[in-house]
């Protein structure tokens, strides 16, 4: 189940954490990982610029 949990590190604004069972990740890190995955998929799908198809 998806749960949100604030960190108890003694910082003024510790951030937002998502927890699925034993898996815990900070929201900022989750955004970075999702962006990297989207860019990787786009790099595989989009054609390479400047390359002409040969017949």
N, C-alpha and C positions, 0 to 999 in steps of 0.2 A: 504494500500500500504506500502511496506517496505521502510523505510527511515533511513538514518544514520545521526546522529546529534552529534556534539561535545558538551560536557558540558561546561557551562560558570561559573565555580566555582572559577576562579582565580588561578588555579593550572598550573604549567608549561606544563604538559602533562595529560589532564583530562581523556583521554580514549575514547573509541568508544561506542556509544549508538545506539541501534536499536529501532525504534518506529513504531508500528502498531496502528494507530488511537490514542487512549488514553493510550495504553500500551507502557511503556518505560523501557528498560532493558539494563544494561551494558554488553558488550561482554564477559568479564571475568565471570560474574555471569551466563550468558547463557551457557557457556562452562561447568561450574560446574554442572548446572542443567541437561544438556544433558548427561554428564558422569554418574551422579547418576541414571538417567533413564535407561541407557544402562546396568549398573551393576545390577540394580533391575530386569530387564527383563532376563538377563543372570542367575541370581540366581533362577528365577522361572523355566527356561527352562533346565538348566544343571542338571544332576543327582548329588545327594549328594555323596561326595567321601567316600569310605569305606563301603557303604551300599550294601549288596548283595540282589538280588531279591529272594524272597521266593516263592515256588510253592505250 
